[in-house]
Amino acid sequence: MNLKPSLIAIITLASLFLIFNIVALLTALIPLKVVFVLMGGLVAFCITMLRLEYGLIILVFAFPWTLQVKIATIAGAPFDIGSDDAVLLGMLLGWLAHIATEKVGLFPPSPLNLPIVAFVTWAGLSFVSLGLTQGTSVLAICGLHLFKWMELALVYFIVLRVVNTEELAKKFVVLSLISCAVIVAVQLALMITGHYAITEYGGAEARIVIPGVESNAILGAYYLLSFGIVLSLLVSMGIRHKGLLIAFAAAVSIGLFFTYNRASYLGMATILLVLTISGGGAKVRFLFIFLIIALCVLAYFLPAVVQRVSMTFHTEPGGVLQFETSASDRLDMWGRAIKIFVERPTNLLIGIGFFGAHFHKAWGHTSIHNQFLTYLIEMGIVGFAIFCWLMKRVFHQALLLYRLSSGDYFCKAFSIGFLAGVIGILVDAFFNEVLESARIMGPLWFMIALIVALKNIKEEELEEKETVLEAYQEARKGVAVPGRRFVDKYFR
């Protein structure tokens, strides 16, 4: 929507006046947290109506700081609405208005459309067994969880519709890294000032949690994607601002260490391994070997981190190696989950129902602590295969972008860094259900859309070059004689 600057200023002032009055009215009627959530959606809607790009900027910074408000309790579980839901709803309304104005299709074509539709459809079919075994209240809360998954997937389509230039895609990558840097800065500030929650693990570990973030497992998984992208950009030959990238990589590394989350440590190691293997040159491999050694030295001087890792195993009398309580409990939950998976023939096909594992009474917890096993049990073999198909398509798009970006250092580094970061998150997901958090899936869908958008841009550029080359070859053969202006523009 192209508006004059004067008209934009008038609309902005009028909107601010309206929002001020609405806030004043609602504050007297409902709790302040609910007012903030509603205003977030209203502001996002107003800004998105002016320009979709501005709404996406809000979304980049809204995901890590989502404010949750409890609305009701369903099946013994709280039903929350977050500020990210309000922002996404406002963006969705603005997006629909944009589609109606520009007269374009609802969903842009992409290689991920079919896997996304298949995942949502099969998750909906899994509700049949869920409704029969758990009742309507559990069915309702699980249906709302699927709606949340669909809501986050809409981020992919909105970004894919908006981002049509390489410059805009780079801008959103930079903004996403800045958003992560703000989180790291807050964590470091809490560590320095001592204003953080402390939880003892085995009498040895202090756990730092960012206000509003569910757990350190989610915080660590959130860092992994940015960690992979920044490290990849750092070793790219044509990327500037190396000093800022080094500082950011060091800060994220410290933030990851102080999450005390062992799954995130494995994700870090996997990212370093992927980037080292894909480096393609002695200089790059030497840099990552040096970085690995530096991280090990850093970990050595952090006794709490070393103790957190070393407590995973201990030796019983007689020399028998045993897992500590947390690890052994996970193994026990995984074994019981597999027994539930095979106890009924229908479970093998469609599972026990999407998000239904959180309400099964076979284990004394609300999760299985394994995202892959959770999807397998909740949606059966077919649903798990669809999830693997979706991730395969994501990897394929990143590799295509890498192959199409022969002379573009940024896109090559971004594609490999994204791929390493996603693999790190999947390693983390083997021990936690991190893919069920909006703080992970929101930024992840955003980055996936940027990968696909950049791949489309590179393909269009290549098609244009091939078209020009074909025209040139035809002109030389005398099949078609282009005009003088065409020759001067493309061939001289």
N, C-alpha and C positions, 0 to 999 in steps of 0.2 A: 504494500500500500504506500504509494508515493505522495507525501504531503509536504506542503510548504513549511519552512522553519517557523514562520509566525503562527501558522495554524497549529503546529505541534506544541508550541509554547502555550497557546491558549488552552488547548485540550489538557495539557499537563497541569496547568494551574487549576483548571476547573476540577480535574480529577482529584488533585490533592485536597482542595476545599471540600469536595464530597466525601473523600475518605476520612478527613478530620472529623467531620460531623457524624459520620457513621460510627467511628471509633468512640466518640464521646457518648453516643446513644447506647451502643452495645455494652460499653464498660459498666454502665449502671445496671444492666440487665443480666449479663452472663459473666462467668469467670474470665479473668484477663487472658489466660492461656488460650481459651477458645477464641477470644477476640483476635489475638495474634494470628491464629491459624486461618480464620476467615479473612482477615485483612491480607494475609499472604496470597490467598487465591484471588482476591479482588485486585490487588496491585499487579499480579502477574497477568491477569486478564486485560487490564487497561494498557499495560505496556506491550503485551503481545498483539493487541489490536493495532497499535501503532506500527510495530515491526516485529516479526517472528524472531529475528536474530537477537533482539534485546531480551525477549522472554527466555531464550536458551541461555543467555549469560546469567540470568537470575537462577536458572535451574542448576547450572554448574556449581554455584556457591550455596545452593539450598540443600543439596543432597547430604553433605557431611553434617549439617547442623539441623537436621529435621527435628522439630518439636512435636512430641507425641502427646495426644490428649485422649484420655480414656472416656469412651462414649457409653459402653455397656459391657456386661459380662455375659458371654454366651458359652454354654457347655462348660462352665467353670473357667473359661479362658477370657482374659480382657480383650475387648475389641477397641482398638485405638485408631484415631485418625491423626495423621501427622501433617505438619506444615508442608511437607513435600507433596502430600495428596492434594492439598489446597492449591499449591502452585501448579501441579500437573493438571488439575481440573481447569484452572484459569487458562493455562496454556492450551489445553484441548479445545476450549470454547473459542479462544483466539485463532487457533489453527483451523477449526471448522469455518469460522468467518472468513479467514484468508482463502480457504479452498473455494468457498462460494463466490468470493469476489474475483479471484483469478481464474475460476472455472477450470480447475485441474482435478485429477483423480484423487480419491481419498487416500490410497496407499500407493506410493511410488513402486515400480517394479524393482525387484532385487532378488538375488539368489537365496536369501534367507526367508522369504515370504512363506514358501511352502513348508519348511520345517517348523516355523513359528505357528502356523495354522494347525499343522498336524499335532504339535505338542499340546496346544490349548484344547483341541478337539478330543484327544485321547485322555487328557486330564479330566475333561468333563465327563467322558464315558466311565472313568474310574469311580465317579460319584455314585454310580448305581449300587455297587457293593457297599460303599460307605454308608449310604442312606439305609440299606437293609440291616447293617450290622451295628451302626452307632446311633442312629436316630436323626431326627430332623435338626436338632440344635447343633450337633456336630457337623452335619451337612451344611448348615448355614455358615458357620465360621470358616469351614474349609472352602466353601464357595467364595467367600469374601477374600480369602487368601489367593485363590486363583485370579480373582478380579484384580488384586494388587499386582500379580505377575503380569497380567495383560496391560495394566496401566503403565508399568515400567517398560514393557516392550514397545509401547506407543512412542516412547522417547526415541527409539531407533528410527521410526518412520518420520517423526517430525524433523529430526536432525538431517536425515537423508533428503528430505524435501527442501530444507533451507540451504544446506551447504552445497554450493554449486561452483565454487572457485577454490583453488589451492590456498590462496591467501586467507580465506575465511576459515578453512579447516585448520591451518597453522595457528590462527588466532585462538580457536577453541582449545587446541592442544595446550597452548601456553597458559590460557586461563585455567584449565583443569589442573595444571601443575602448580599454578599460583594458589588455587584453592587447597591443594594438598599441603603446600608450604605453610599456609595459615594454620592448618591443623597441627603440623609439626611444631610450629612456633608456640602454639598454646600448650602442647604437651611439654615442651622444654621449659616453658615458663612455670608450669605447675610443678615440674620436678625441682626447679631451682628454688622456688618459694616454699615448697613443701605443702601446698594446698591440694592434696590429692587423696583419694581413698586408698587404704592399705588393707590387703588381704593376705593372711599368712598361709603359705603352702609348705607343710612339713617344718614349720617353725623357722623358715629361712627366706621366704620370698615376699617382697613388697610389690603390690600390683597397682599400676597407675592407670586410671580410667578417665578418658576425656568426658566432661559433662555432656550428657545427652547420648553418648555412644553406648550401645548395649553392653559390650564387653571388650576386653583387649584382643580376643580372637577376631572380632569384627574389625577393630582398629588395625591390627596387623595385616589382615587380608586387604584392607583398603589401601594401605601403603604399598603393597606388592606391585600393583599395576604401574603406579608412578615410578617406583624404584626401577623396574625394568626399562621403562621408556627413557628415564633420565640417564641411566648407565649407557644405554645404546646411543643416545645423542652425544654423550660425553666422548665416546671413542670414534664418532663419525668424523671423517677427515675434513668435511666442509662446513661444520657447524661452528658458529662463533659463541662468544660468551662462555668460554670454558671455565672461568673462575666461578661464575654463578652456578654452573652445573656441578662443579666439584663440591661447592658448599652445600648445595641442595642434596646431593647424593650422600654426603657425610651426615647431614642432619637427619635424613630419612633412615639411614642405617642406625643411628643412635636411637631414633624413635622406635624402630622395629625391635632393637635389642631390649629396650625398656618396656615393651609390651609383655615380656616374659612368656610369650606364647611359642611353644616349641614347634607347632605346625607352621608358624610364620618363619621360624628359623630354617625349616626345611624348604619353604618356598623361596627364601633368599638364596639358599645354596643352589636350588634348581635354576633360578634365574641366572646366577653367575655361570653355572655349567652350560646352559643353553647359549648364552652370549659368547662364552669362550669358544664353544664348538663352532658357532656360526660366524666367528670373527673374520675369518678369511685373511690371515696375514700374521706374520711373526710379531709385528709391533702390537697389534691388538691383543693377541694371546698373551704376550708378555705383560701388558697393562692389566689384564684380568687376573693373571697369576699374582702379580704384585698386589692387586686389590684384595684378592682372597687372603693372602698372607697378612695384609694390613687389618682386615676384619678379624682374623684369628687372634692377632696381637691385641686388638681392641677388646675382644671378648675375654681374653686372658686377664686383662686389668679390670674387668667387671665381675667381681666374685659372685654376685647374686645371679648373673646370667650363667656363669659356669656351673654354679650349683644347681640351677634350674635344669640345665641339660643333663648333668651327671646324675641327678636324682631319678632319671627315667629307669635306670637299671641299678640293681643292688645284688650283692652276693649273699646267699643264705649260708648258714653253717653246712659244711660239706661241699662247698664250692658250686652250689646250684645257682645259676643266674636267674633272677626274678624281676618282673616289672614292678614299678611302684603302683600305688593304689589307683591313681587316675588312669594310667595306661591299662592296667588289668581290668578295671571296670569297663573300659571301652571294648576290650576284647570279649568280655562277657556279654555286653549289650549286642555286639555284632553277631555272636553265636545265637542268642535268643531271637534276634531279628530274622536270621536266616531260617530258623525253625518256624516262625510265623509265616514266612514267605512260602514255604513248601507244605503247610498244613492243609491247604485247600487248593484244588485244581484251578479255581478261578483266580487265585492270588498270582499264580504263575503268568497268567495272560494279562489281566487288567489291574492287578495289585489290590491293595486294601483301600485305595482312595487317596487322591492327591491331598497332601498335608495330613492324612489320617494317622500317620505314625505318631503324631504328637498327642493323640488321644487313646492310643492303645495301652492297655494296662499290664502288658507282659513285662515291662521293665519299669523301674521306679523313677524314671526321668521323662521329660517331655521331648526328648530328641534321641537319635541314634548316634550322633556324633560322627556321621559319615554321609556326605551328601550323595555319593554314588549309590550306596546301599539304601539310602532313604528313597531315592527316585526308583530304584529297582523294586523295592517292597511296595511303594505307594502306587506305581503305575505299571508294574509287571515288566516282563521282558520286552514287550512291544514299546511301552512308554520309555523305557531306558534306552532302547535302540534309537528312538526318535531324538532323545537328548544327545546321544553320541553323534547322530547325523547332523544335528544343529551345530555342535561344536566342530565337527569336521568341516562344515561349510565355512565357519568363522576362520578356522586355520587356513583353509584354501584361499579365502579372500585376502588374508594378510600376506600369504606367499605370492599371490598374483601381483599385489601392489609392489612387493619387493622386486619381482622380476621385471615389472614395467617401469621401474624407477632407476634405470641404469645410470643416469647422470644427475639424479636428484638426491643429494645426500640426506636431506631432511626426511623424505618419504621412505627411503631405504632404512634409515635408523629408526624411524617411528614404527614401521611395520615389524621389524625384528624385535624392537623393544616391547611392542604390544604383545607379540607372540610369546616372548619370554615371560612377560608379566602375567598373561592368562594361564600359561602352564604353571607358574608359581602359585596362582590362586587355586588351580585345580589340585595341586599337591596339598595345599592348605585344606581344601574341601574334603580331602580324604579323612580328616580328623574332626571337622566341624561343618555344620550346615551353613556355610558362609554365603551360599548362593540364594538363601532365603531372606537376606537382609537388603533393604532398599539402599543402604549406604554402599553396598558392593554392586548390586545389579544395576542401579541407576547410572553410576559412572561407567560401568562395563558396557551397557547398551549404548551409551553416548560414544565411547571410543570405538565400538564395533561399527557404528554408523559412520564415523569419520573415516575408518579404514575403507569401507565400501564406497563412500563418496569419493575419496581420493583415487581409488581403483577405477571408478567410472570415469573420472576426469582424465586419468592417464590413458584409458582405452579410447576416449574420444579424441585426444590429441594424436594417438597413434593412427586412428582411422583417417583423420584429416591428412596426416603425412602420407599415408598409403594412397589416398585419393589423389593427392597432388602428384605423387610419383607415377601413378598410372596415367594421369593426364599428360605428364611430361613424356613418358614412353610412347604414348599414342601420337603425340605431336611429332616426335622424332621419326616415327614410322610413316607419317603422312596420313594416318587414319583420321585424325582430327586436328585442325589447325586452330589453336587458341588465339585470341586477340593479343595485340601488342601489350596492352595494359596487364593482362593476365600473366604474360611471360615476364614482364618487368617486376611484377609483384612477387612472384613465387620462385623464379629461376635465376635472377641476376642479383 
